[in-house]
Amino acid sequence: MKTVYGLLVGAAIILATPTLGVATPSAKDELTFEVSLDGQSIGEHRFRIADGSAMRVVDSEASFDVRILRVPVYRYRHRNSETWQNGCLKRIDSETDANGTSYAVDLSKTATGYRIVTPNETQTYQGDCLMSFAYWDQRFLRQQRLLNTQTGELIAVEIQALGESERKIANRTVPVKGFRVLAAPQKVDIKVFYHSVDGRWVALESVLENGRTLRYALVGDDRLAVAERVSDPPSTRR
């Protein structure tokens, strides 16, 4: 079984750039997603976002345990700290334990681009700006190449707009705008959804190579209720 996080972010895609709104988190923000596999909860992925002028620090932790008939068959732990400056990566420090297989990435911004260090190699990327698969910031959908923070791999990307729809999030039916992230070489197909009113990332789903469906759903957030009231016509509000 491939790593769950790797299946989420291991994508090779050609960009078809849509017009995007960008959610702007508050000075301190936290997003917690319940993660399920074929409808069964396997854990959570938590993101803590701190903004300060042009700098942003994003710390995330994922903890998944897959069981069959209550027997543990897969364990996943991922910790990642990212520092951003003016919308571009400046620093990454990540560690992953994927069912006993260890990964680590140390990225730093240099005068001419980026230096990416993993246990197996050191590589450089010549460019002014690099982004990871930062689902919490819609600007990642505008990029032609993204960084897999688990493996350090640079991946070409293609995005398709899915339009408007509705999804049930935290016991609420909310209007969303969806995008599809396709990765033919890795057989990855990811759909990511943002609240139509405030641009907040609320859901993600992917059909894995083995046919099972992985889903992220935002855990209850008071701001969903606020956005819901804003989106309702005045005549329907109480």
C-alpha positions as CSV (number, residue, x, y, z in Angstrom):
1,M,0.0,0.0,0.0
2,K,1.4,3.4,-1.0
3,T,1.6,6.1,1.6
4,V,-1.7,7.9,2.0
5,Y,-0.1,11.4,2.0
6,G,2.0,10.4,-1.0
7,L,-1.2,9.5,-2.9
8,L,-2.6,12.9,-2.0
9,V,0.3,14.9,-3.1
10,G,2.2,12.7,-5.6
11,A,0.8,14.3,-8.7
12,A,2.0,15.2,-12.2
13,I,-0.3,17.7,-13.8
14,I,-0.5,20.3,-16.7
15,L,-1.8,23.7,-15.6
16,A,-5.2,25.0,-17.0
17,T,-5.3,28.2,-14.9
18,P,-8.8,29.2,-13.7
19,T,-9.7,32.5,-12.0
20,L,-9.3,31.9,-8.3
21,G,-10.3,33.6,-5.1
22,V,-7.7,33.4,-2.3
23,A,-8.8,32.7,1.3
24,T,-7.0,34.9,3.7
25,P,-6.6,33.2,7.1
26,S,-6.7,35.3,10.3
27,A,-3.4,36.1,12.1
28,K,-3.8,32.7,13.8
29,D,-5.9,30.1,12.2
30,E,-6.4,26.4,12.6
31,L,-8.0,23.8,10.3
32,T,-8.7,20.3,11.4
33,F,-9.9,17.6,9.0
34,E,-11.4,14.3,9.8
35,V,-9.9,11.7,7.4
36,S,-11.8,8.7,6.3
37,L,-11.2,5.7,4.0
38,D,-14.3,4.3,2.3
39,G,-16.4,6.0,4.9
40,Q,-14.5,4.7,7.9
41,S,-12.6,7.3,10.0
42,I,-8.9,6.6,10.1
43,G,-7.6,9.8,11.8
44,E,-7.2,13.5,11.4
45,H,-4.9,16.1,9.7
46,R,-4.5,19.4,11.6
47,F,-3.1,22.6,10.2
48,R,-2.0,25.6,12.3
49,I,-1.5,28.8,10.3
50,A,0.2,32.0,11.8
51,D,0.5,35.1,9.7
52,G,2.9,38.0,10.5
53,S,3.2,40.8,7.8
54,A,4.8,39.1,4.8
55,M,5.7,35.9,6.7
56,R,3.5,32.9,7.3
57,V,4.3,29.8,9.3
58,V,2.2,26.6,8.7
59,D,2.6,23.6,11.0
60,S,0.7,20.4,10.2
61,E,0.4,17.0,11.8
62,A,-1.3,13.9,10.3
63,S,-2.1,10.7,12.2
64,F,-3.8,7.8,10.4
65,D,-4.4,4.3,11.4
66,V,-6.1,1.9,9.0
67,R,-7.7,-1.2,10.5
68,I,-9.4,-4.3,8.9
69,L,-11.8,-6.1,11.3
70,R,-10.2,-4.0,14.1
71,V,-6.7,-5.3,13.2
72,P,-4.2,-2.5,12.5
73,V,-2.8,-2.9,9.0
74,Y,-1.4,0.5,8.2
75,R,0.1,3.4,10.4
76,Y,0.9,6.8,9.2
77,R,2.4,9.8,11.0
78,H,3.5,13.0,9.3
79,R,4.8,16.3,10.8
80,N,5.6,19.3,8.6
81,S,6.6,22.9,9.3
82,E,6.6,25.4,6.5
83,T,7.8,29.1,6.5
84,W,6.4,31.2,3.6
85,Q,7.4,34.7,2.5
86,N,5.4,36.8,0.1
87,G,3.5,33.7,-1.0
88,C,6.6,31.6,-1.7
89,L,8.2,28.8,0.3
90,K,11.3,29.9,2.4
91,R,11.8,26.9,4.6
92,I,10.4,23.3,5.1
93,D,11.2,20.7,7.8
94,S,9.2,17.5,7.5
95,E,9.3,14.0,9.0
96,T,7.2,11.1,8.0
97,D,6.7,7.5,9.3
98,A,4.7,5.6,6.7
99,N,4.1,2.2,8.2
100,G,7.7,1.9,9.3
101,T,9.3,3.6,6.3
102,S,10.9,7.0,7.2
103,Y,11.0,10.1,5.1
104,A,12.5,13.6,5.7
105,V,12.7,16.8,3.8
106,D,14.8,19.9,4.6
107,L,14.2,22.8,2.1
108,S,15.8,26.2,2.3
109,K,15.7,29.3,0.0
110,T,19.0,30.2,-1.5
111,A,20.3,33.3,-3.4
112,T,19.5,31.5,-6.8
113,G,16.6,29.2,-5.9
114,Y,16.1,26.3,-3.5
115,R,18.1,23.6,-1.8
116,I,16.2,20.4,-1.1
117,V,17.7,17.8,1.1
118,T,16.4,14.3,1.7
119,P,18.1,11.2,3.2
120,N,18.9,10.0,-0.3
121,E,19.9,13.1,-2.2
122,T,20.4,16.8,-2.3
123,Q,19.0,18.7,-5.2
124,T,18.6,22.3,-6.3
125,Y,15.8,24.1,-7.9
126,Q,16.5,27.3,-9.9
127,G,13.6,29.6,-9.5
128,D,12.3,32.6,-7.5
129,C,9.2,31.0,-6.1
130,L,8.2,27.5,-5.2
131,M,5.0,26.2,-3.5
132,S,4.0,22.9,-1.9
133,F,0.6,21.2,-2.3
134,A,-0.8,24.0,0.0
135,Y,-4.5,23.1,-0.2
136,W,-5.2,25.8,2.5
137,D,-4.2,28.5,-0.1
138,Q,-5.9,28.5,-3.5
139,R,-2.8,30.1,-5.0
140,F,-1.2,26.6,-5.2
141,L,-3.7,25.9,-8.0
142,R,-2.0,28.5,-10.2
143,Q,1.4,26.8,-10.1
144,Q,3.0,24.6,-12.8
145,R,5.2,22.7,-10.4
146,L,4.7,21.8,-6.8
147,L,6.8,20.2,-4.0
148,N,5.8,17.0,-2.3
149,T,6.7,17.7,1.3
150,Q,7.0,14.1,2.2
151,T,9.5,13.0,-0.5
152,G,11.0,16.3,-1.7
153,E,9.9,15.5,-5.3
154,L,9.1,18.3,-7.6
155,I,6.0,17.6,-9.6
156,A,4.4,19.2,-12.7
157,V,0.7,19.9,-12.2
158,E,-2.6,20.3,-14.1
159,I,-5.8,21.7,-12.5
160,Q,-9.4,21.4,-13.8
161,A,-12.2,23.6,-12.5
162,L,-15.3,21.6,-11.4
163,G,-17.6,24.6,-10.9
164,E,-20.1,25.1,-8.1
165,S,-21.9,22.4,-6.1
166,E,-22.9,21.6,-2.5
167,R,-21.3,19.4,0.1
168,K,-22.2,18.3,3.6
169,I,-19.5,19.6,5.9
170,A,-19.8,19.5,9.7
171,N,-23.5,18.7,9.5
172,R,-24.1,21.6,7.3
173,T,-24.9,21.7,3.5
174,V,-22.6,24.4,2.2
175,P,-22.0,25.8,-1.3
176,V,-18.6,24.9,-2.6
177,K,-16.3,25.5,-5.6
178,G,-14.3,22.5,-6.7
179,F,-11.1,21.8,-8.5
180,R,-9.6,18.5,-9.8
181,V,-5.9,17.7,-9.5
182,L,-4.9,15.0,-12.0
183,A,-1.7,13.0,-12.0
184,A,-1.6,10.5,-14.9
185,P,1.8,9.0,-14.3
186,Q,1.1,8.4,-10.6
187,K,-2.6,7.5,-11.3
188,V,-3.7,10.1,-8.8
189,D,-7.1,11.9,-9.1
190,I,-7.8,14.5,-6.3
191,K,-10.8,16.8,-5.9
192,V,-10.4,19.8,-3.5
193,F,-13.3,22.0,-2.4
194,Y,-13.5,25.5,-1.1
195,H,-16.5,27.4,0.5
196,S,-18.0,29.5,-2.2
197,V,-18.5,32.5,0.1
198,D,-15.2,32.9,2.0
199,G,-12.8,30.6,0.0
200,R,-12.1,28.4,3.0
201,W,-10.8,24.9,2.3
202,V,-13.5,22.5,3.5
203,A,-13.0,19.1,1.8
204,L,-10.8,16.9,-0.3
205,E,-11.3,13.4,-1.8
206,S,-9.2,11.0,-3.9
207,V,-9.8,7.6,-5.4
208,L,-6.7,5.6,-4.7
209,E,-5.0,3.1,-7.0
210,N,-6.7,0.2,-5.1
211,G,-10.1,1.8,-5.8
212,R,-10.7,2.9,-2.2
213,T,-11.8,6.5,-1.6
214,L,-9.9,8.8,0.8
215,R,-11.8,11.9,2.1
216,Y,-10.9,15.0,4.1
217,A,-13.8,16.9,5.8
218,L,-13.4,20.0,7.8
219,V,-14.4,19.5,11.4
220,G,-17.0,21.9,12.9
221,D,-16.0,25.5,12.5
222,D,-18.1,28.5,13.7
223,R,-17.0,30.4,10.6
224,L,-19.0,28.0,8.4
225,A,-22.1,29.2,10.1
226,V,-21.2,32.8,9.6
227,A,-20.4,32.2,5.9
228,E,-23.7,30.3,5.6
229,R,-25.7,33.3,6.9
230,V,-23.8,35.6,4.6
231,S,-24.7,33.4,1.6
232,D,-28.4,33.2,2.5
233,P,-30.8,35.7,0.9
234,P,-32.1,38.2,3.4
235,S,-35.6,36.8,3.3
236,T,-34.4,33.4,4.4
237,R,-32.5,34.6,7.5
238,R,-34.0,34.3,10.9
